[in-house]
């Protein structure tokens, strides 16, 4: 265990979470082993993960069969809530021993509510009460409509994972919502936790595509060289600059006044950390972003790769000037990072509504088959 880089990650102040949840992970002891052997300290889920889990196995058939005449959305919620509760219970000892710093399990509101403040609030309160675990985090997309919900939930003492953050401006707005929520909460703040999920590999995939198009349209070797030098560099640069904002805010007198009441910093959580381009090192979004008071949620393949060959160093707080130069150069070659991140947010919302639609349709069909058998 001592030689496991994933366990060693925590020595650098970063918590490894797993971006996956299937009932089989719980029933086979797989999740328990990830916690006890590999040092996994939390878990994230999303509609796409649940679609794959529920439709792709028979693990849920018995519960579906016992659902009686419930509607498909009700059955879906029952299935998901049980998995989340069981996962939260496995992480409960860690949650207790870390005094509420880790051991969280994230559950997302319906992707259809990403642009609906009141709807998000209503569902978040419902899920919080239904799951009834102190180490639950409710996932809310970091849209303009989501931010008032984040602020209100924090003020109500509900843990929040703000997801689908691509732009630093969006992240800065999320931090402000968190602070305002804390300021509105009366009394002790030590029981409230939040993370801001900042996405990585999707940024590089989008930017690299734009760079490749520009490379094909010029014959100037100097310009081609400038464009090629930016490939695979933008997401990490963007994240490093976001972390500088994190440090400035959570070291400020404003937050220190809240910390005196027990408040915890809202940690940056690195998401979308699976490398999509095979020419890049498969653990680059782990190795290049190791820093204090952060989280990295990894899909199973990245988690396994990190256990095998992660080489860790305190990398997040280095190369800040170089990171700014990378983003300056991106603008200089005519690529708007703001446009890229706007497009990725819209695409990210669609990536969750699509699987959610598919999940409900597949669950309907599965329910008909299972209940008829």
FENCOR-V823473 format. One record per pair of residues at least 12 apart in sequence whose C-alpha atoms are under 10 Angstrom apart, sorted by the first residue. I is the first residue (numbers start at 1). J is the second residue. Records with the same first field share a line. If there is no record, write none. Layout:
BEGIN
I = J  J
END
This chain:
BEGIN
1 = 36  37  38  39  307
2 = 37  38
3 = 307  308
4 = 37  38  39  306  307  308  309  310
5 = 38  39  305  306  307  308  309  310  311  312
6 = 37  38  39  40  286  303  304  305  306  307  308  309  310  311  312
7 = 35  36  37  38  39  40  41  306  307
8 = 38  39  307  310  312
9 = 39  40  286  287  290  291  295  296  306  310  311  312  313  314
10 = 39  40  41  290  291  292  293  294  295
11 = 291  292  312  314
12 = 290  291  292  293  294  312  313  314  315
13 = 290  291  292  293  294  295  314
14 = 41  267  268  269  286  289  290  291  292  293  294  295  296  314
15 = 39  40  41  42  101  102  103  269  290  291  292  293  294  295  296  297
16 = 35  38  39  40  41  42  43  102  269  270  286  294  295  296  297  298  303
17 = 34  35  39  40  41  42  43  44  102  103  104  105  269  270  271  295  296  297  298  299  303
18 = 31  34  35  40  41  42  43  44  45  105  296  297  298  299  300  302  303
19 = 42  43  44  45  46  49  105  106  271  272  273  296  297  298  299  300  302  303
20 = 43  44  45  46  48  49  50  53  297  298  299  300
21 = 43  44  45  46  49  50  52  53  80  83  84  87  105  300
22 = 45  49  50  51  52  53  54  56  57  59  60  80  83  84  87
23 = 50  53  54  57  58  59  60  79  80  82  83  84  86  87
24 = 53  57  58  59  60  83
25 = 83  87
26 = 83  86  87  90
27 = 59  86
29 = 90
31 = 43  87  90  91
32 = 87  90  91
34 = 303
35 = 90  91  94  103
36 = 91  94
38 = 303  304  307
40 = 91  94  102  103  297  298  303
41 = 91  94  95  98  101  102  103  104  105  295  296  297
42 = 87  88  90  91  94  95  102  103  104  105  106  135  295  296  297
43 = 84  87  88  91  102  103  104  105  106  107  136  137  297  298
44 = 84  104  105  106  107  108  137  139  161  271  297  298  299
45 = 80  84  105  106  107  108  139
46 = 106  107  108  109  110  111  139  352  355  356
47 = 80  107  108  109  110  111  351  352  353  354  355  356  357  358  359
48 = 351  352  353  354  355  356  357  358  359
49 = 352  355  356
50 = 76  79  80  83  355  356  359
51 = 76  352  355  356  357  358  359  360  362  363
52 = 355  358  359
53 = 359
54 = 76  79  80  359  362  363  366
55 = 358  359  360  361  362  363  365  366
56 = 362
58 = 366  370
60 = 79  80  366  370
61 = 79  366  367  369  370  371
62 = 370  371
63 = 75  78  79  82  370
64 = 76  78  79  363  366  367  368  370  371
65 = 366  367  368  369  370  371  372  373
66 = 370  371
67 = 79  367  371
68 = 367  371
69 = 371
71 = 364  367
72 = 359  360  361  362  363  364  365  367
73 = 359  360  363  364
75 = 360  363  364  367
76 = 359  360  363  364
77 = 127  130
78 = 130  131
80 = 107  131
81 = 107  127  130  131  132
82 = 130  131
83 = 131
84 = 105  106  107  131  133  136
85 = 105  130  131  132  133  135  136
86 = 105  131  133
87 = 103  104  105  106  135  136
88 = 103  104  105  106  131  132  133  134  135  136  137
89 = 103  104  105  133  134  135
90 = 103  105
91 = 103  104  105  135
92 = 104  105  133  134  135
94 = 135
95 = 134  135
96 = 134  135
99 = 190  191
100 = 134  135  190  191  192  193  264
101 = 135  190  191  192  193  194  264  265  293
102 = 135  193  295
103 = 134  135  136
104 = 133  134  135  136  137  159  161  193  194
105 = 133  134  135  136  137  138  139  161
106 = 135  136  137  138  139  140  159  160  161
107 = 124  127  128  131  136  137  138  139  140  160  161
108 = 120  123  124  127  137  138  139  140  141  160  161  162  163
109 = 121  122  123  124  125  126  127  138  139  140  141
110 = 123  124  139  140  352  353  356
111 = 140  141  348  349  350  351  352  353  354  355  356  357
112 = 349  350  352  353  356  357
113 = 140  141  145  146  349  353
114 = 140  141  142  143  144  145  146  349  353
115 = 141  142  143  144  145  146  349
116 = 143  144  145  146  149
117 = 140  143  144  145  146  147  148  149  150  152
118 = 145  146  148  149
119 = 146  149
120 = 138  139  140  141  145  146  148  149  150  153
121 = 140  146  148  149  150  152  153
122 = 149
123 = 138
124 = 137  138  139  140  149  150  153  158  159  160
125 = 138  153  156  158
128 = 158  159
134 = 158  159  191  192  193
135 = 158  159  191  192  193
136 = 158  159  160  161  193
137 = 158  159  160  161  162  192  193  194  195
138 = 150  153  158  159  160  161  162  163  194
139 = 159  160  161  162  163  164  194  195  196  197
140 = 153  160  161  162  163  164  196
141 = 161  162  163  164  165  196  197  345  348  349
142 = 161  162  163  164  165  166  170  171  173  174  196  197  198  345
143 = 162  163  164  165  170  173  174  345  346  349
144 = 170  173  174
146 = 162  163  174  177
147 = 162  170  173  174  175  176  177  178
148 = 174  177  178  180  181
149 = 177  181
150 = 162  174  175  177  178  180  181  194
151 = 174  175  176  177  178  179  180  181  182  183  184  185
152 = 177  178  180  181  182  184  185
153 = 178  181  182  185  192
154 = 177  178  179  180  181  182  183  184  185  189  192  193  194
155 = 177  178  179  180  181  182  183  184  185  186  189  192
156 = 181  182  184  185  186  192
157 = 181  182  185  186  188  189  190  191  192  193
158 = 191  192  193  194
159 = 191  192  193  194  195
160 = 178  192  193  194  195  196  266
161 = 193  194  195  196  197  266  267  268  269
162 = 174  175  178  194  195  196  197  198  266  268  269
163 = 195  196  197  198  199  269  271  345  348
164 = 196  197  198  199  271  272  341  344  345  346  347  348  349
165 = 196  197  198  199  200  269  270  271  341  342  344  345  348
166 = 197  198  199  200  202  203  235  238  239  271  337  338  340  341  342  343  344  345  348
167 = 198  199  203  238  239  242  337  338  339  340  341  342  344  345
168 = 198  238  239  241  242  243  245  338  341
169 = 242  338
170 = 198  341  342
171 = 196  197  198  242  245  246  268
172 = 196  242  245  246  249
174 = 195  196  266
175 = 194  195  196  245  246  249  250  265  266  267  268
176 = 249
178 = 193  194  195  196  265  266
179 = 249  250  254  255  258  263  265  266
182 = 255  258  259  261  263  264
183 = 254  255  257  258  263
186 = 261
187 = 261  262
188 = 258  259  260  261  262  263
189 = 258  259  260  261  262  263  264
190 = 258  259  260  261  262  263  264
191 = 262  263  264
192 = 262  263  264  265  266
193 = 263  264  265  266  267
194 = 264  265  266  267  268  269
195 = 265  266  267  268  269  270  294  295
196 = 266  267  268  269  270  271  294  295
197 = 267  268  269  270  271  272  295  296  297
198 = 235  238  239  242  268  269  270  271  272  273  296
199 = 235  236  238  239  269  270  271  272  273  341  344  345
200 = 234  235  236  237  238  239  270  271  272  273  274  275  285
201 = 232  234  235  236  270  271  272  273  274  275  276  277  284  285
202 = 235  271  272  273  274  275  276  340  341  344  348
203 = 232  233  234  235  236  238  272  337  340  341  344
204 = 230  231  232  233  234  235  236  275  276  277  340
205 = 231  232  234  235  275  276  277
206 = 232  337  340  341  343  344
207 = 230  231  232  233  234  235  330  335  336  337  340  341
208 = 227  228  230  231  232  233  234  277
209 = 231
210 = 227  231  334  335  340
211 = 224  226  227  228  229  230  231  330  333  334  335
212 = 224  227  228  231
213 = 227
214 = 227  228  333  334  335
215 = 227  228
223 = 333
226 = 329  330  333
227 = 329  330  333
229 = 326  329
230 = 326  327  329  330  333
231 = 330
232 = 277  279  280  284
233 = 323  326  327  330
234 = 323  324  326  327  330  337
235 = 285  323  327
236 = 284  285  288  289  316  323  326
237 = 288  289  316  319  320  321  322  323  324  325  326  327
238 = 320  323  324  326  327  337
239 = 268  270  288  289  316  323
240 = 288  289  291  315  316  317  318  319  320  321  323  324
241 = 316  317  319  320  321  323  324  327
242 = 268
243 = 267  268  289  291  292  294  316  317  320
244 = 316  317  320
246 = 265  266  267  268  293
247 = 265  292  293
249 = 265
250 = 264  265  266  267
251 = 265
265 = 293  294
266 = 293  294
267 = 292  293  294  295
268 = 291  292  293  294  295  296
269 = 293  294  295  296  297
270 = 285  286  289  290  294  295  296  297  298
271 = 285  286  295  296  297  298  299
272 = 285  296  297  298  299
273 = 285  286  296  297  298  299  302  303
274 = 286  297  298  299  300  301  302  303
275 = 301  302
282 = 301  302  305  306  309  310
283 = 298  301  302  303  304  305  306  307  309  310  311
284 = 302  306  310  311
285 = 298  302
286 = 298  302  303  306  310  311  312  315  316
287 = 306  310  311  312  313  314  315  316
288 = 311  312  313  314  315  316  317  318
289 = 312  313  314  315  316  317  318
290 = 312  313  314  315  316  317
291 = 313  314  315  316  317  318
292 = 314  316  317
294 = 316
END
